[in-house]
């Protein structure tokens, strides 16, 4: 008979819940000018996917926002890569944001993992103490 450890039964659903809602993507129109409200929400440090008019997609962290376009950065195969993207090449921009639900799930998952490890250690300690008298 195969024994199933109870902590695995707890961790597996938590892992599934954790992976289901980590981020959301919000689509924006092309920021044609700096006074455009969509342009204002594209800020340095945000994680974005830029869809170009030729169909190409570029994902990275916004390093600079200018009236002429964006500069994206990401770690690649050859180290840190910075990619300037001209405004006229941009079709649309998706901003990837961590939702409040995802933050809550991260906290709940972290607490559950810690509690599971503590209970597992206590359970293992109790079992190992049973064999000695």
Buried (B, 14 or more C-beta within 10 A) or exposed (E): EEEEEEBEEBBEEBEEEBEEBBEEEEEBEBBEEEEBEBBEBBEEEBBBBBBBEEEEEBEBBBBEBEEEBBBBBBEEEEEEEEBEBEBEBBBBBBBBBEEEEBEEBEEEBEEBBEEBEEEBEEEEEEEEEEEEE
